[in-house]
Amino acid sequence: MATATNVEATATGTIEWLSAPSTNIVVPVYQRQYRWDIGGCEKLLSDIRAVAAEDDSHRHFIGSILSAQDASGADLILIDGQQRITTVMLLIAALHHAVRDTDPAMAAELERVLVRQDDPSRTKLRPHHAWADLYESVVLDRRDDADRESRFDDNYAFFRSQVHAEEAPRVWRGLQKLEHVSITLGAEANAQQIFESLNSTGEPLRDHELIHNYILMGLSHAEQLAVEEEFWLPIERSTGETIGAFWRHYLVMTTGREVAAAGEHGVYAAFRSSFPRVDLERLRSEATVWREYAEIYGTLLDPSREPDHEIRRQLGFLNTFGRIAYPLAMSAYGDHRRGLIDRAELIETLEWVQAMFLRRAIVGLPPERLIARLCRARTQGRDALMRAVARITPSDERVSAVLKYGELPHAAYVLGRLEGVEDVAGFDVEHIVPAAPADSWSGDGIRPWSEYSEDEQNSHRALAPTLGNLTLLEQELAERVFGAPFPVKRDEAYARSAVAATRALTGTDAWGTAAIAQRTAALTEELVRIWARPALPEIDDDGLTPILDAVRRRGWPAGWEREFDYVEYRGEHWEIKDVKALFNRVFRRAWTDDRRAAVAYSARHGGPIYDAMAWKGHWDALDEEHFLYMGWDSNYMMNAIQGVLEESGIAPEVFVKYSYIGNVM
């Protein structure tokens, strides 16, 4: 039997491994910068608390740690595992600083993990030299009072705010139950090849795969098989390749909050937040609902599954705008399916959403960050939803003004409904004046395009993509008269069309800018009737984003200081440009207006308000005995802003106006 000589792999307790005198770790220069954020720290701490509550047979596996002995033999070169080990060390440092004055014995055990035995002035983990001093200043509590931003500071502050002296034994017990596979390379091993094998073989787990693992992990084998067959496989059959999108849209629907699809498993994180513990009894109850909405999602994807003709038709129309409206459509469809709303209200909701998206597309407003707020509004009833839709749907006047000279979006969908064509699959969108006329093209059959003046040509080209110059025409007829002068198109194609609006063009002698403008006016009147805005006196919101829909960004991306143009706070206009200033202003205002909410939120989340400046960093005094910690990252600050405003019950009255730089970040 062959024996491995260049790779030694051993399952070991993580704390035992870190505490060993020989475990002095150096992060090589080629490693990326430390980048775990508070969300990752929160999950790690949650896992540690959970395993601490279990009996001694339970352990929590954190993966493999790959290292190699350096040439001197004094240190281990950390090839893979930097992010996890650094985060564990920051947690241990926060725990050490919390108990060093009250529990010397535990403090000594923690110190053995943190500092080298041969040199107590140095940490056992030595990061990349560019930020090693920064890391050591945090772990060894040597920070000065200068305001600075780093992931080391952010994550240490988070752990320090969450772990207090009275909970220290429990957290320490959980830490001692961490284990990993320690892979140590020999002198002849190819470190890069092994690293790539560990990290790049196959694709990383996707959100829905993590959800699948999460809900089944704690069950027995028999229970797993039963849940898989009864719930998960039907969900997969209903949603197919879009299962990841289904989970995101389901969470938007149920939480009323935007869920990031990009980034590091935002959907999975939102799922775990919504379902922190999933025992078998709750799982069966929840999974019944998941399966029902997966069936609904499948119908949205394929409206032909819907037996009611008009609902099927409306679902098909909705798909013109992609799947962006699915969370709201799922909510309304699910209520109709359970008999909570009638057919007319479901159709009305689908019509409102179409009108909102089409009108915003016409006037050039973005479709993003809209549906979550509508899902929230819908939980308060039909009238609340109608008001919310009206607020973000452009008016008849604004739409009519743009349609005179603007390009028509979703032209086949619009013309199909305007001209009464049920299925536009066999039709082309016909430009009566071609987008690029040939020299022989003519609007009256007398004067060719080459004889039009430059101004006439420019005015015709400008109006070519507008509503009045477009109609539906059967594909075979369109091919027959492609690029032909208007009289030829009129007599040989339009007159033979089955579309009444296209045949009506045969009553026009000549085609030009006046005819286009006249037809645009007539069709626009019909368009604003079909895609009607709810008849309420709400006004356009000037692109304001409700605070609960504000984007939570990781770290401090470039441009964050100019993220907002302004903030509307309960009718007040605040000239605030960034999340850090908004965090400070909102918490100071909460401290003045609704101290109960500020205290309750902070108590439940372990901050950001404290009775003392418990560690070094950037603080702001709320009064002589209470202090607001300002050293969090952007993502944590936005979560805290949203949370304390929800606690106060005033979140619907707070909006941000994103600047250009904020929209592109």
Protein Blocks (a to p, Z undefined) as FASTA:
>chain_A
ZZdfkbccddddfklmmmpmklccdddfklccdfbdfklmmmmmmmmmmmmmpcfkbccd
ebjadddddfkomaccdfbhjlmmmmmmmmmmmmmmmmmmmmmmlmmmmmmmmpcfklmk
bcfbdcdfklmmmmmmmmnopacfbdcddfklmmmmmmmmmpcfklmmmmmmmmmmgccd
dddddfkbcfklmmmmmmmgojdddfklmmmmmmmmmpcfklmmmmmmmmmmmmmmmnmm
mlmmmmmmmmmmmnopacdfbhjhklmmmmmmmmmbacfklmmmmmmmmmmmmmmmmmmm
mmmlpmblklmmmmmmmmmnojmlmmmmmmmmmmmmnopacfklmmmmmmmmmmmmmmmm
mnopafehklmmmmmmmmnojklmmmmmmmmgccfklmmmmmmmpccehklmmmmmmnop
ablmlpccddfbafbdcfkbcfklpagfklpcfklmmmmmmmmmpmklgccddfklmmmm
goiafklmmmmmmmmpcbfklmmmmmpfbdcfklmmmmmmmmmmmmmmmmccdddfbdce
hhpacfklpccdehjaehklmmpfbdceehiacddfbfklmmmmmmmmmmmmmmmlmmmm
mmmnopabdfbdfbgcddddfblmbccdfkbcfklmmmmmmmmmmmnopmmmpccdddfk
lmmZZ
